[in-house]
Amino acid sequence: MAIKLERADWARDPAEWRGRFEGKAIGTGVTVLFFSNERIGAGPVLHRHPYDEVFIVREGRARFTIGDEIVEAVAGDILLAPAGTPHKFENLGPGRLETTDIHVSPEYIQEDLE
């Protein structure tokens, strides 16, 4: 059986590629977040999850902090934050940073550390 989510089901803003859906809403074990922001320095605070997270940089440049490592990434790069590892990222600019963040969990669980 095919399951379809429409943009209004996951997007925060009809003009931006930003939002999320939890896997449990469609019967799967993966939750996906979409991040998009043009502001230099924009990004989530330091946090962690009890599951792995995979980041796909779709557009722009970012500085990722994953555990004790700082990694610069550009469009096309893929990074992993293992379960329990503190991490964050920020837009380095110029222009928009867009990522697709895959949470290996049927629900979104986050502990903010900042």
DSSP file (Angstrom, degrees, kcal/mol; ACC not computed):
  #  RESIDUE AA STRUCTURE BP1 BP2  ACC     N-H-->O    O-->H-N    N-H-->O    O-->H-N    TCO  KAPPA ALPHA  PHI   PSI    X-CA   Y-CA   Z-CA
    1    1 A M              0   0    0      0, 0.0     2,-0.2     0, 0.0     0, 0.0   0.000 360.0 360.0 360.0 126.9    0.0    0.0    0.0
    2    2 A A        -     0   0    0      2,-0.0     2,-0.4     1,-0.0     0, 0.0  -0.557 360.0-157.8 -78.4 141.8    1.4    3.4   -1.0
    3    3 A I        -     0   0    0     -2,-0.2     2,-0.5    23,-0.0    23,-0.1  -0.983   7.4-166.0-121.4 133.5    1.4    6.2    1.6
    4    4 A K        -     0   0    0     -2,-0.4     2,-0.5     2,-0.0    -2,-0.0  -0.976   8.4-165.9-125.2 128.4    1.6    9.8    0.5
    5    5 A L        -     0   0    0     -2,-0.5     2,-0.2    16,-0.0    -2,-0.0  -0.929  17.5-143.5-104.7 135.8    2.3   12.8    2.6
    6    6 A E    >>  -     0   0    0     -2,-0.5     3,-2.5     1,-0.1     4,-0.6  -0.617  29.7-103.2 -93.0 160.1    1.5   16.2    1.1
    7    7 A R  H >> S+     0   0    0      1,-0.3     4,-3.2    -2,-0.2     3,-1.4   0.859 121.9  59.1 -50.2 -41.3    3.7   19.2    1.7
    8    8 A A  H 34 S+     0   0    0      1,-0.3    -1,-0.3     2,-0.2    -3,-0.0   0.710  97.5  63.2 -63.1 -19.3    1.2   20.6    4.2
    9    9 A D  H <4 S+     0   0    0     -3,-2.5    -1,-0.3     1,-0.1    -2,-0.2   0.723 124.1  10.2 -77.1 -22.0    1.7   17.5    6.2
   10   10 A W  H << S+     0   0    0     -3,-1.4    10,-1.7    -4,-0.6     2,-0.2   0.625 101.1  97.3-130.7 -23.6    5.4   18.2    6.9
   11   11 A A  B  <  -A   19   0A   0     -4,-3.2     8,-0.3     8,-0.2     6,-0.1  -0.521  49.3-159.3 -81.6 137.7    6.4   21.7    5.9
   12   12 A R  S    S+     0   0    0      6,-3.1     7,-0.1     1,-0.3    -1,-0.1   0.814  84.8  23.4 -76.7 -32.5    6.5   24.5    8.4
   13   13 A D    >   -     0   0    0      5,-0.7     3,-0.9     3,-0.4     5,-0.4  -0.999  69.4-138.8-140.0 131.6    6.2   27.2    5.7
   14   14 A P  T 3  S+     0   0    0      0, 0.0    -1,-0.1     0, 0.0    -7,-0.0   0.702 105.6  48.4 -67.0 -15.9    4.8   26.9    2.2
   15   15 A A  T 3  S+     0   0    0      3,-0.0     2,-0.3    -3,-0.0    -4,-0.0   0.582 106.5  61.8 -98.7 -11.3    7.6   29.0    0.7
   16   16 A E  S <  S-     0   0    0     -3,-0.9     2,-1.9     2,-0.1    -3,-0.4  -0.898  78.4-126.2-121.1 146.3   10.6   27.2    2.4
   17   17 A W  S    S+     0   0    0     -2,-0.3     2,-0.3    -6,-0.1    -6,-0.0  -0.588  71.8 120.8 -84.4  75.1   11.9   23.6    2.2
   18   18 A R        +     0   0    0     -2,-1.9    -6,-3.1    -5,-0.4    -5,-0.7  -0.993  31.3  67.0-147.6 131.6   11.7   23.2    6.0
   19   19 A G  E     -AB  11  34A   0     15,-2.1    15,-3.4    -2,-0.3     2,-0.3  -0.977  54.0-115.3 155.1-163.0    9.9   20.9    8.3
   20   20 A R  E     - B   0  33A   0    -10,-1.7     2,-0.3    -2,-0.3    13,-0.2  -0.993   5.6-152.3-161.8 161.3    9.8   17.2    9.3
   21   21 A F  E     - B   0  32A   0     11,-2.2    11,-2.1    -2,-0.3     2,-0.4  -0.993  21.6-130.8-138.0 144.5    7.8   14.0    9.4
   22   22 A E    >   -     0   0    0     -2,-0.3     3,-1.6     9,-0.2     4,-0.4  -0.759  15.6-132.4 -93.3 138.5    8.0   11.2   11.9
   23   23 A G  G >>>S+     0   0    0     82,-0.5     5,-2.3    -2,-0.4     3,-1.8   0.825 103.1  66.7 -57.4 -34.8    8.3    7.7   10.5
   24   24 A K  G 345S+     0   0    0     82,-2.9     3,-0.3     1,-0.3    -1,-0.3   0.771  90.9  65.2 -61.7 -23.0    5.7    6.4   12.8
   25   25 A A  G <45S+     0   0    0     -3,-1.6    -1,-0.3    81,-0.3    -2,-0.2   0.745 115.3  28.7 -69.9 -22.2    3.1    8.5   10.9
   26   26 A I  T <45S-     0   0    0     -3,-1.8    -1,-0.2    -4,-0.4    -2,-0.2   0.254 119.7-101.3-122.4  11.1    3.7    6.4    7.8
   27   27 A G  T  <5S+     0   0    0     -4,-0.7     2,-0.3    -3,-0.3    -3,-0.2   0.835  82.0 113.2  78.8  34.1    4.6    3.1    9.4
   28   28 A T  S   <S-     0   0    0     -5,-2.3    -1,-0.3     2,-0.1    -2,-0.2  -0.867  70.4-121.4-133.3 169.0    8.4    3.2    9.1
   29   29 A G  S    S+     0   0    0     -2,-0.3     2,-0.4    -6,-0.1    78,-0.2   0.097  83.3  86.1 -97.6  21.8   11.5    3.4   11.3
   30   30 A V        -     0   0    0     74,-0.2     2,-0.4    76,-0.2    74,-0.2  -0.986  54.4-163.9-128.7 132.0   13.0    6.6    9.8
   31   31 A T  E     - C   0 103A   0     72,-2.7    72,-3.5    -2,-0.4     2,-0.4  -0.918  13.3-155.9-110.1 139.6   12.2   10.2   10.7
   32   32 A V  E     -BC  21 102A   0    -11,-2.1   -11,-2.2    -2,-0.4     2,-0.4  -0.964   8.3-168.7-125.0 131.9   13.2   13.0    8.2
   33   33 A L  E     -BC  20 101A   0     68,-2.8    68,-3.1    -2,-0.4     2,-0.5  -0.921   8.6-153.9-114.0 143.2   13.9   16.7    8.9
   34   34 A F  E     -BC  19 100A   0    -15,-3.4   -15,-2.1    -2,-0.4     2,-0.4  -0.979  12.6-169.4-117.1 123.4   14.4   19.3    6.2
   35   35 A F  E     + C   0  99A   0     64,-2.5    64,-2.1    -2,-0.5     2,-0.3  -0.925  12.2 164.5-115.0 137.7   16.5   22.4    7.1
   36   36 A S  E     + C   0  98A   0     -2,-0.4     2,-0.3    62,-0.2    62,-0.2  -0.927   7.8 146.5-153.1 126.2   16.8   25.5    5.0
   37   37 A N  E     - C   0  97A   0     60,-2.0    60,-2.7    -2,-0.3    -2,-0.0  -0.948  32.8-159.8-161.5 139.6   18.1   28.9    6.0
   38   38 A E        +     0   0    0     -2,-0.3     2,-0.3    58,-0.3    57,-0.3   0.617  63.7 106.0 -92.7 -15.9   20.0   31.8    4.3
   39   39 A R  S >  S-     0   0    0     58,-0.1     3,-2.0     1,-0.1    52,-0.3  -0.501  75.6-121.2 -74.1 125.9   21.2   33.4    7.5
   40   40 A I  T 3  S+     0   0    0     -2,-0.3    52,-0.2     1,-0.3     3,-0.1  -0.449 100.5  24.5 -62.5 133.2   24.9   32.9    8.2
   41   41 A G  T 3  S+     0   0    0     50,-2.9    -1,-0.3     1,-0.3    51,-0.1   0.245  89.1 139.2  93.2 -11.4   25.3   31.1   11.5
   42   42 A A    <   +     0   0    0     -3,-2.0    49,-2.2    49,-0.1    -1,-0.3  -0.390  24.4 101.2 -68.4 142.7   21.8   29.6   11.4
   43   43 A G  S    S-     0   0    0     47,-0.2    47,-0.1    -3,-0.1     2,-0.0  -0.886  70.1 -58.9 161.8 172.8   21.5   26.0   12.6
   44   44 A P        -     0   0    0      0, 0.0    45,-0.5     0, 0.0     3,-0.1  -0.332  53.1-106.8 -74.7 157.1   20.4   23.9   15.6
   45   45 A V        -     0   0    0      1,-0.2    42,-0.1    43,-0.1     2,-0.1  -0.309  55.5 -71.2 -71.7 164.6   21.9   24.2   19.1
   46   46 A L  S    S+     0   0    0     42,-0.1    67,-3.3    66,-0.1    68,-0.8  -0.403  77.1 144.1 -58.9 130.3   24.2   21.5   20.3
   47   47 A H  E     -FG  87 112B   0     40,-2.1    40,-2.7    65,-0.3     2,-0.3  -0.909  34.2-141.6-156.1 177.7   22.1   18.4   21.0
   48   48 A R  E     - G   0 111B   0     63,-1.5    63,-2.5    -2,-0.3    35,-0.1  -0.975   3.4-151.1-148.9 163.2   22.0   14.6   20.8
   49   49 A H        -     0   0    0     -2,-0.3    35,-3.4    36,-0.3    36,-0.2  -0.927  27.4-123.3-131.0 154.8   19.7   11.8   20.0
   50   50 A P  S    S+     0   0    0      0, 0.0     2,-0.3     0, 0.0    33,-0.1   0.160  96.8  49.0 -84.0  21.0   19.5    8.1   21.2
   51   51 A Y  S    S-     0   0    0     58,-0.2    33,-0.4    31,-0.1    -2,-0.2  -0.940  98.9 -79.9-148.7 164.9   19.9    7.0   17.6
   52   52 A D        -     0   0    0     -2,-0.3    52,-2.4    52,-0.3     2,-0.4  -0.340  37.7-157.5 -67.3 150.4   22.1    7.7   14.6
   53   53 A E  E     -ED  81 103A   0     28,-2.1    28,-2.9    50,-0.2     2,-0.5  -0.999   1.1-159.2-131.5 132.6   21.5   10.7   12.4
   54   54 A V  E     -ED  80 102A   0     48,-2.7    48,-3.4    -2,-0.4     2,-0.5  -0.932   7.5-156.3-111.1 131.0   22.6   11.1    8.8
   55   55 A F  E     -ED  79 101A   0     24,-2.8    24,-2.2    -2,-0.5     2,-0.5  -0.913   6.1-167.6-109.3 131.1   23.0   14.6    7.2
   56   56 A I  E     -ED  78 100A   0     44,-2.3    44,-2.2    -2,-0.5     2,-0.8  -0.975  15.2-146.3-115.2 116.5   22.8   15.2    3.5
   57   57 A V  E     + D   0  99A   0     20,-2.6    19,-3.4    -2,-0.5    42,-0.2  -0.741  23.3 173.2 -83.9 113.2   24.0   18.7    2.5
   58   58 A R  E     +     0   0A   0     40,-2.6     2,-0.3    -2,-0.8    41,-0.2   0.777  63.6   5.0 -92.0 -30.7   21.8   19.6   -0.5
   59   59 A E  E    S+ D   0  98A   0     39,-1.7    39,-2.4    16,-0.1    -1,-0.3  -0.986 105.0   5.5-155.1 142.9   22.9   23.2   -0.9
   60   60 A G  S    S-     0   0    0     -2,-0.3    15,-1.2    37,-0.2     2,-0.3  -0.374  81.3 -61.6  90.6-162.7   25.4   25.6    0.5
   61   61 A R  E     -H   74   0B   0     13,-0.2    31,-2.4    34,-0.2    32,-0.8  -0.974  46.3-178.3-131.7 142.9   28.3   25.2    3.1
   62   62 A A  E     -HI  73  91B   0     11,-2.6    11,-2.7    -2,-0.3     2,-0.6  -0.970  25.5-138.0-141.0 153.9   28.1   24.2    6.7
   63   63 A R  E     -HI  72  90B   0     27,-2.1    27,-1.4    -2,-0.3     2,-0.4  -0.973  27.4-163.8-110.2 117.3   30.3   23.7    9.7
   64   64 A F  E     -HI  71  89B   0      7,-3.2     7,-2.8    -2,-0.6     2,-0.6  -0.838  11.3-160.1-101.3 136.5   29.3   20.6   11.6
   65   65 A T  E     +HI  70  88B   0     23,-2.7    23,-1.9    -2,-0.4     2,-0.5  -0.982  17.3 172.7-110.3 117.5   30.4   19.8   15.2
   66   66 A I  E >   -HI  69  87B   0      3,-2.4     3,-1.9    -2,-0.6     2,-0.3  -0.934  64.2 -49.8-129.2 106.6   30.1   16.1   15.8
   67   67 A G  T 3  S-     0   0    0     19,-3.3    14,-0.0    -2,-0.5    18,-0.0  -0.532 122.9 -21.3  63.5-128.3   31.5   15.0   19.1
   68   68 A D  T 3  S+     0   0    0     -2,-0.3     2,-0.3    -3,-0.1    -1,-0.3   0.412 120.4  95.5 -90.7   0.9   35.1   16.5   19.3
   69   69 A E  E <   -H   66   0B   0     -3,-1.9    -3,-2.4     2,-0.0     2,-0.5  -0.719  56.1-158.7 -99.4 143.0   35.4   17.0   15.5
   70   70 A I  E     -H   65   0B   0     -2,-0.3     2,-0.4    -5,-0.2    -5,-0.2  -0.987  18.5-179.4-116.7 124.9   34.6   20.0   13.4
   71   71 A V  E     -H   64   0B   0     -7,-2.8    -7,-3.2    -2,-0.5     2,-0.4  -0.986  21.0-144.6-130.0 128.1   34.0   19.3    9.8
   72   72 A E  E     -H   63   0B   0     -2,-0.4     2,-0.3    -9,-0.2    -9,-0.2  -0.774  26.2-173.6 -88.6 138.2   33.2   21.7    6.9
   73   73 A A  E     -H   62   0B   0    -11,-2.7   -11,-2.6    -2,-0.4     2,-0.3  -0.955  10.2-166.3-134.9 150.9   30.8   20.3    4.4
   74   74 A V  E >   -H   61   0B   0     -2,-0.3     3,-2.6   -13,-0.2   -17,-0.3  -0.792  48.0 -54.2-128.5 171.3   29.4   21.4    1.1
   75   75 A A  T 3  S+     0   0    0    -15,-1.2   -17,-0.2     1,-0.3    -1,-0.1  -0.190 125.4  28.0 -48.9 129.7   26.5   20.4   -1.2
   76   76 A G  T 3  S+     0   0    0    -19,-3.4    -1,-0.3     1,-0.4     2,-0.2   0.143  91.5 121.6 101.1 -17.6   26.8   16.6   -1.9
   77   77 A D    <   -     0   0    0     -3,-2.6   -20,-2.6   -20,-0.2     2,-0.4  -0.492  45.6-157.7 -78.7 149.4   28.6   15.7    1.3
   78   78 A I  E     -E   56   0A   0    -22,-0.2     2,-0.3    -2,-0.2   -22,-0.2  -0.996  11.4-175.6-127.9 132.8   27.0   13.2    3.7
   79   79 A L  E     -E   55   0A   0    -24,-2.2   -24,-2.8    -2,-0.4     2,-0.4  -0.879  13.4-144.0-127.9 158.9   27.9   13.0    7.4
   80   80 A L  E     -E   54   0A   0     -2,-0.3   -26,-0.2   -26,-0.2   -28,-0.0  -0.986   6.4-167.0-125.2 132.2   27.0   10.7   10.3
   81   81 A A  E     -E   53   0A   0    -28,-2.9   -28,-2.1    -2,-0.4     3,-0.1  -0.959  29.5-136.9-110.5 107.9   26.4   11.6   14.0
   82   82 A P    >   -     0   0    0      0, 0.0     3,-2.2     0, 0.0   -33,-0.2  -0.201  38.2 -73.0 -62.8 156.5   26.4    8.3   15.9
   83   83 A A  T 3  S+     0   0    0      1,-0.3   -31,-0.2   -33,-0.1   -35,-0.0  -0.181 119.7  13.1 -49.1 134.0   23.7    7.7   18.5
   84   84 A G  T 3  S+     0   0    0    -35,-3.4    -1,-0.3   -33,-0.4   -32,-0.1   0.362  92.6 130.3  81.1  -5.1   24.4    9.7   21.7
   85   85 A T    <   -     0   0    0     -3,-2.2   -36,-0.3   -36,-0.2    -1,-0.2  -0.712  60.6-123.1 -86.9 124.0   27.0   11.9   20.1
   86   86 A P        +     0   0    0      0, 0.0   -19,-3.3     0, 0.0     2,-0.3  -0.397  45.6 161.5 -62.0 139.4   26.6   15.7   20.7
   87   87 A H  E     +FI  47  66B   0    -40,-2.7   -40,-2.1   -21,-0.2     2,-0.3  -0.990  19.2 163.6-156.9 160.8   26.3   17.6   17.4
   88   88 A K  E     - I   0  65B   0    -23,-1.9   -23,-2.7    -2,-0.3     2,-0.3  -0.948  14.9-153.4-163.5 170.7   25.2   20.8   15.7
   89   89 A F  E     - I   0  64B   0    -45,-0.5     2,-0.3    -2,-0.3   -25,-0.2  -0.981   3.7-160.5-149.6 161.5   25.8   22.6   12.4
   90   90 A E  E     - I   0  63B   0    -27,-1.4   -27,-2.1    -2,-0.3     2,-0.4  -0.995  29.4-104.3-144.9 149.8   25.7   26.1   11.1
   91   91 A N  E     - I   0  62B   0    -49,-2.2   -50,-2.9    -2,-0.3   -29,-0.2  -0.584  25.4-172.4 -72.5 123.6   25.4   27.9    7.8
   92   92 A L        +     0   0    0    -31,-2.4   -30,-0.2    -2,-0.4    -1,-0.2   0.610  42.9 176.8 -90.1 -15.0   28.7   29.2    6.7
   93   93 A G  S    S+     0   0    0    -32,-0.8    -1,-0.1     2,-0.2     2,-0.1  -0.083  71.3 173.3  66.5-175.6   27.3   31.1    3.7
   94   94 A P  S    S-     0   0    0      0, 0.0    -1,-0.2     0, 0.0     2,-0.1   0.633  95.5 -17.3 -72.7 153.0   27.2   32.8    1.4
   95   95 A G  S    S-     0   0    0    -57,-0.3    -2,-0.2    -2,-0.1   -34,-0.2  -0.350 105.6  -9.4  89.0-166.9   23.6   32.0    0.6
   96   96 A R        -     0   0    0     -2,-0.1     2,-0.5   -36,-0.1   -58,-0.3  -0.379  46.5-154.2 -75.2 140.5   21.2   29.3    1.6
   97   97 A L  E     -C   37   0A   0    -60,-2.7   -60,-2.0   -37,-0.2     2,-0.4  -0.973  18.0-179.4-108.2 129.0   22.1   26.1    3.5
   98   98 A E  E     +CD  36  59A   0    -39,-2.4   -40,-2.6    -2,-0.5   -39,-1.7  -0.992   3.6 171.6-132.2 126.5   19.8   23.2    2.9
   99   99 A T  E     -CD  35  57A   0    -64,-2.1   -64,-2.5    -2,-0.4     2,-0.5  -0.931  27.4-146.6-129.7 154.9   20.1   19.8    4.5
  100  100 A T  E     -CD  34  56A   0    -44,-2.2   -44,-2.3    -2,-0.3     2,-0.6  -0.995  22.7-161.0-116.6 121.8   18.0   16.6    4.7
  101  101 A D  E     -CD  33  55A   0    -68,-3.1   -68,-2.8    -2,-0.5     2,-0.6  -0.913   2.2-157.4-113.6 118.0   18.5   15.0    8.1
  102  102 A I  E     -CD  32  54A   0    -48,-3.4   -48,-2.7    -2,-0.6     2,-0.6  -0.848   3.2-162.5-101.9 116.9   17.7   11.3    8.4
  103  103 A H  E     -CD  31  53A   0    -72,-3.5   -72,-2.7    -2,-0.6     2,-2.5  -0.876  18.1-138.5 -99.4 121.6   16.9   10.2   12.0
  104  104 A V  S    S+     0   0    0    -52,-2.4   -52,-0.3    -2,-0.6   -74,-0.2  -0.447  75.3  84.5 -82.9  70.2   17.1    6.4   12.3
  105  105 A S  S    S-     0   0    0     -2,-2.5   -82,-0.5   -54,-0.1    -2,-0.2  -0.957  81.6-124.4-164.6 146.2   14.0    6.3   14.6
  106  106 A P  S    S+     0   0    0      0, 0.0   -82,-2.9     0, 0.0     2,-0.3   0.625  99.2  38.2 -74.2 -10.4   10.3    6.2   14.0
  107  107 A E  S    S-     0   0    0    -84,-0.2     2,-0.6   -78,-0.2   -76,-0.2  -0.973  88.4-108.0-139.9 156.6   10.0    9.3   16.2
  108  108 A Y        +     0   0    0     -2,-0.3     2,-0.4   -76,-0.1   -86,-0.1  -0.717  39.2 172.0 -85.9 119.5   11.9   12.5   16.8
  109  109 A I        +     0   0    0     -2,-0.6     2,-0.4     2,-0.0   -58,-0.2  -0.993   4.1 170.1-130.1 123.2   13.8   12.5   20.1
  110  110 A Q        -     0   0    0     -2,-0.4     2,-0.6   -61,-0.1   -61,-0.2  -0.996  23.2-161.5-140.6 135.8   16.2   15.3   21.0
  111  111 A E  E     -G   48   0B   0    -63,-2.5   -63,-1.5    -2,-0.4     2,-0.2  -0.955  22.5-143.2-112.5 111.2   18.0   16.4   24.1
  112  112 A D  E     -G   47   0B   0     -2,-0.6   -65,-0.3   -65,-0.2   -66,-0.1  -0.538  15.6-173.6 -74.0 138.2   19.3   20.0   23.8
  113  113 A L              0   0    0    -67,-3.3   -66,-0.2    -2,-0.2    -1,-0.1   0.427 360.0 360.0-112.3  -4.1   22.7   20.6   25.4
  114  114 A E              0   0    0    -68,-0.8   -67,-0.1     0, 0.0    -1,-0.1   0.326 360.0 360.0-121.1 360.0   23.0   24.4   25.0
